[in-house]
Amino acid sequence: MIDFLVIGGGIAGLSAGARLSAHGKVTVLEAEDALGYHASGRSAALFEAAYGKPAVVALNRASADYHHTANGGYLNPRGLMLLGRADQAAAYETDVVDMEMTPISVDEARAMVPILNPETVVYTAHHAEAWDIDTDRLMQDFARVIRANGGAVLTRRRVTGISRGAVWQVEAGDVFEARNIVNAAGAWADQVAVMAGVAPIGLQPYRRSMARIPAPGGHDLSGWPMLMGVGESWYAKPDAGKLIVSPADADPVEPQDAWADDMVLAEGLARYQEMVTEEVTRMDSNWAGLRSFAPDRVLVLGPDPDQRDFIWCAGQGGYGFQTSPAASQLLCDLMTGAAPEIEAGVVAQLRPERLR
């Protein structure tokens, strides 16, 4: 008998499964051929503690120590730089406060990123406390914990039916019987709930597109920070010697294997191009992922109020990796009756009860 059947093999399901595997038998079911295929495999992979709503920020901060120290740490220095035009003064000031950034001069910014265009870049700020996350190692280490504790992590196991008798019965190639279901199905989490006879919570997936371009001007990008336009209107991040540029789009879509829209990518590349001196001459590749949000854009963690053995681990939005250590620990605490380290008022903002 499975104690915790986790539906979804992204960072949400793997981290929750790892925590719960110390308290019972865990099986993770992933529909695709590989773990982290959808949102988790298409993340910008930055840890920025001040990014998100207050409850998300609380999870970020509670996750920082794990990210820095567990298993030798999962973070590498990156930094974050904010860029604004002359007509964006008010929005720039808001971002500086909200993201706890330090205003710097354009000359200081160009010393770090020499391709910035001094004719269009007027407002600049920097935050050194932002890091790249080793996302693959983080997921694999959580999966390793599950297996070490006697659990299983299975791919190519798409859930096609869920019924409830004395225990849950989940059809996914074979029939799995479980005392509890952990719904970590990302963009498909509401569909899984409906399949199980549980009321959905109003999740909405949004598409986020990415383009990979060659290193601008042949520069060594290894020490460059991530660049972000005011109001998160675009961003660019060094990645394996190249630059990932995103229009920071958030188009509502149905759950799907997302792809980038050519026009959306072109608009995002144009916003990036406006702020730099090096012309974008080609795109090496592009892709898109889904960021799924609850109506209040805060994670949904814990037992469903009407079906206590159906546990939500959903609505990660763009915060799944950076919140995963604390979010998974909170979920485990709520399931095992342990006292959460997260402040009670924040926990209330994360529970599914708030959406009923």
Buried (B, 14 or more C-beta within 10 A) or exposed (E): EBBBBBBBBBBBBBBBBBBBBEBBBBBBBBBBEEBBBBBBBBBBBBBBBBBBBEBBBBBBBBBBEBBEEEEEEBBEEBBBBBBBBEEBEEBBBEBBEEBBBEEBEBEEBBEBBBBBBEEBBBBBBBBEBBBBBBBBEBBBBBBBBBBEBEBBBBBEBBBEEBEBEEBBBBBBEEEBEBBBBBBBBBBBBBBBBEBBEBBEBEBBBBBBBBBBBBBBEEBEBEEBBBBBBBBBBBBBBBBEEBBBBBBBBBBEBEBEEBEBBEEBBEBBBEBBBBBBBBEBEEBEEBBBBBBBBBEBBBBBBBBBBEBEBBBBBBBBBBBBBBBBBBBBBBBBBBBEEEEBEBEEEBBEBBBBEBBE
